[in-house]
Amino acid sequence: MALVANDSLWSSLQDQNLDGDMVEWDVVDIIQNVASPTIIGAGLTGNVVGTAALLRVAGLRRRGVGHLFLAVCVSDAIFLASLLPMWLGRRFGRDYDLYNSDGWCELLSLTTMSSNFLSTWFTVTLGVERFVAVRHSRRHAVAADCREDTKQESSKMPCGPSNTRVAIIALTVLALRVLHGE
């Protein structure tokens, strides 16, 4: 019975549109109208919850890896938030189309490209930080210990929070410099 229903569905689709363009546009419409806002909403919610959780955990705030996780969450949230006006313009028309307004196109393009760039490079930096932590595991274990007498050793670590903040700022400046074109 299911085979007959599928065959009749297939034949009705072929009868409606012989070249298949209608079916392709229906799939594109479903993706744009359903999947895009779902992904944007779920992603923004996840990034806000992740950011809040990372800010509440005191142990991660004192370590470089926590700063990198926070930077990834923020850059991903900025990327998703910059996609939202483009989706609104496509979905609801000219009244909501910021992408084709003066100045907004450049701003949305810069934020989308730079946050995408930063998310990728923050993830690479996270991998490098983990490699250094594994490579120098004894020094890293002593520095990661939250005792007060290790504060000086923690600041000397190549992946300490101060060096990680410098790397995050340097990557952000590099992204804006490269992608802005000045």
Summary of the structure (lengths in Angstrom):
residues: 182
radius of gyration: 23.6
end to end distance: 65.0
largest distance: 78.0
contacts: 488
relative contact order: 0.09
helix: 86%
strand: 0%
